[in-house]
């Protein structure tokens, strides 16, 4: 590949809205075609924004010889057919989490991508997140010991505007919808094999198709663990349902095997990580990425045929689902 990577996008909903600024400011990629399975007007609107064209079908994108990368920005329960077709066509692929609505579809996609010899990256919360990369560098350095406990609680209103997110057959509930981000982050920061798990699910408030509160404890080698809790039970604020903008409470800390407590916060508009132990305190400034995510992605794919470190591959995304769903 030479020059800009040419991108075709399948799915023109809220996720594309969140990534549009990165795509527009990128010097390494160019959006060429867009297709929306549910709203052709969205594809037309984004085509105008990107200076691209709206495609008549997903096949028009997947089979276009000028398209280098297919971005599959659709919900998990309709993603498989597009990923399989893109892999068969030899395209690089970028998808979103959760990889699939069930383990069978996730396995089928993973095997197809690996057999085709293409790269499929899956965007998570840690993608383009310099805070997580800063934590990774700290724990890899060894000065403060190994990460022993990752603890994170998330509270937010359930997606009243999105029925598939609460459908166990299409998404699976709050953990699949959101907390999977932090399972992936915990595995990345631990850097050790998972050796056990325990999952709990309850319904406290709402008459949803899925439970509104879920908890996963994941055990890692060398006695480490992650405790991941999420609830939709509280009636928190919904600011803008069209943009999935809702009140969000995030409580997170990490502890190393040397007893250091790690937390991060925003100070004067900048992210800072703080380590404390026995009254001692040390701050670590978080350095923002110098380039957009899509610029970094394009350089790694074109020059080294690998994915950026902050973009999990499809096998990693499959493992997240296996840990959560496999009995």
N, C-alpha and C positions, 0 to 999 in steps of 0.2 A: 504494500500500500504506500502511496505517496500523496503529498498534498493533504487537503482536509479529508477527514472521514465523512462520508455521506450517510446520513441517518434517515431511516424511515420509522415513523412512530405509529403504533397501533394502540389506540386508546387516547382520547383527548379530554379526559375529565380532570378531577381535582389534583391528581398526582402530577399531571403535566403542568398545571398551573404553578405548582410548587417548584418545578424544575425549569420553567421557561426562562427566567433571568440568567441562569447558568448557561443555557443553550444559546441565548442571544449574545452573551458577552464572550463566548468561546471563540478563540482564534484557530482552533484545531478541528472543529466539527461544523458541519453544515446540514441543517434539516432540509431534506429534499421532498419527502412525501409524508402525508398524514392520513390516517383513516380512523374513523370512529364507528364502532359496531352499533352504537345506540343513538347517536345524534350527529348527523352529517353536517349540521350547522356549526358544531364545535370544530370539526375538521376544517371547514372553510374559514372560520374565524382565526384559528391558529396558523393556517396556511398564509393568511394575510400578514399576521404578526411576524412570521419567520421568513417571509418572502419565498414560500414554498408552494406546493400544490396539494390539493386534496385528492386522494386516490379513490377510485370507485369500489375497490375491494382490498382485502388484506393480501390477496395473491398478487395484486399489482405492485405492492411493496416488496413482498418476499421474493418474487421472481424477477425483479428489476436488477439487471446486471450491474448497474451503477450504485446500488445500495450496498454499503459495507456493513452497517450495523442496523439491526432491527430492535427497537425499543418496544417491549411488550408491556404497556402501562394499562392493563385491564385487570379486573378483579380476579382473584385466584381460581374461582370455579369455572372460568372460561379461558384460562390462560394456556392450557395444555396444547390445544390444536395449533395455536400460533407458534409456540416454542418448538413443537415437533416439526412443523413445516419449515421454520427458519433454519433449524439445525440441518434438516435434509437438504436445504438449498445452500448450505455451507456458509451461512451468515454468522457474524458475531452477534451476540444477543445481550441485551440488558433488560432485566425484569425487576419486579418489586417483591417484597415480602408480604404475606407468606407465599412461598413458592407455589403452593397448591392448596386446595381445600381438603385433600386427604393424602395419606401416605402413598397409596397406589399410584396416583397421578404424579406425585413428586418423584417417585422412583422411575417411572416411565420416562419422564422428561430428562432426568439426570442421566440415565443410561443412553438415551438418544443423543444428547449433547456430547457425552464422552465418546461414543462410537463415531460420531461425525467429526471429531477432532477440532471442534470450535470452542470458543470461550463464551461462557454465559455467566455474567455477573449479576448479583441480586442486591438491589439497593436496600440498605437498612438504615436505622438511625445513626449508626457509627460511620456511615458513608459520608465523607466530606465533613467529618466532625473532628476538629483538631484537639478537642478535650480528650477524647478516647485515645487518640494517638499519643498524646502527652502522657497519659496514664500508662500506656503500653511501654513507652520508653523508660519511665521511672521504674516500673516493676521488672523490666528486663535487665536494668542496670544492677540490681541486687543489693544496693546500698541499704535499702529499708526492708529487705527480706522478700519472700514470695507472698503473693496475694493469697490469703487464707479464707477470707469471708467477703463475699459481694452481697450487699443487701440493698434492695430497691423496692419501693412501694409507689404505685401509680393510682391516682384517683381522678376520674373525669366522668362526665355525663355520657351515657350510652348514645350511640348515633341514631337519633330518632328519625333522621332524614335518609337513612340508608338501611333498608330491610335486609339486604344480604349479609351485612356485617353481624347481625344477630341470629342468623340462620345456621345451625350447626352443620348442615349439609353443604353450605356454601362458604363458610368462613370459620365457624366453630366457637365464637364467643370472644370475650375480652382478651384472653391470653393470645389467641391467634391473631386477633385484630391489632393488638398493640404491644403486649408484653414480650412477644417474640423478639422484638428489637433488643431487649435487655438480656434475654437468654443468649443471644448471639454475642452481645458485648461481653457478658461474663465469661463465656467460653474463650473468646479472643484474649481477654486479659489474663485468665488463668493459664492458658497455654498448656493444659494437661488433659489427660483422657478422662471422660466421664465414666464413673464406675457405679452410679446408682441414682435413682430419682424417686420422688414421691409427689403425687399430684392430688390436690383437693379442690373441689368445686361445689359452690353453694349458691342458692337463690334467696336473697334476703328481702328485696323490695318490689321488683318489677315482674310483670307477667310476660316475660320474653320467651322466645323459643329456646334460648340458651340461658345458663346460669349467669348471674350478674357479678359474681365474685369468684376469683380463682387464685390458687397459690401453687407454686412449684418449688420444691427443694431439689437441687441438683448436687450430687456428691462427686468430687474430683479426686484423682490420685493425691496421695500425701496428706489426706485429711482435710482438704479444702472443701468449701461448699458455697453455693449461691442460693439465696432466699429471695424469691421473686413473687410479689403480691400485686394484684390489680383488682379494682372494683369499679363497677358502674352503678353501685347501689345508691350513692348519694345523688340528690337532685341538684347538681352543680349548674353553673350558668352556661347557657349556649349563646354565644355572641353573634355568630353568623352561620346558619346551617348550610348555606350555599358554599361556604368555604371550609367546612369542617372545623370551625373556630369555636372552641369550647374551653371552659375553665379547666385547668390542668394542675394538679398538685403532684410534685415529684420529690420524694424523699429518698436520698441515696447516700450510702457511705461504704467504704471498703476498709478492711483491716488486714495487715500483713502478719506473718508468723513471728515477727519481732515486736508486735504490739503497736505498730504505727496505725493511727486512724487517718484515713484520707477522705477529704470532701472537696467539692469544687463550688464556686460561686462566681457571680459577676460583680466586679468592683470598678466603679467609674467607667462602665461600659466595656470592660475587658474581662475575659475568663481567667480565673486564677485557681490553681489547685493548692490545697493546704494540707500538710502532714503534721500531726501532733502526737506527742508521747511524753508522759511524765512532766507536763508543763512546758516542754520544748515545742517550738513551732517553726516550720519551714514552708515558705511559699515558692510555688513554681509558676511563672507566667506561662500562659498558653499562647504559642505562636501560631497565628492564622496561616492557612495554606497560601502560598504565593500565587497559585493559579486556580482557575475554576476546576471543578471536578471533571468536567468533560474534556478540558485541556489535558489534565493529568491522565485521564483514561486513554485518550487518543495517543499520547506519547508512549505509554506503556504497551498498548496493543500494536502500534506500528513499529516500534523500535526493538521491543524485547518479547513480544507475543505473550505477555502476562497481564494480569489485572492489577490495578493499584492495590496496595495493602489494605486500604479501607473499603474495598469492594469485595465482599465475600463471593466465592464462586458457587456454582449450583450444587456441588457436592456438600459444601458447608451448609447451605440452606436446607438441603434434604436432611442432613443430620439434625438440625434444629427441630424439624418436624418429627423425626424419628424419636428423639428424646421426649418430646411432648406427647406424642400420640401412640407410640408402640406399647403394647401391654407387656 
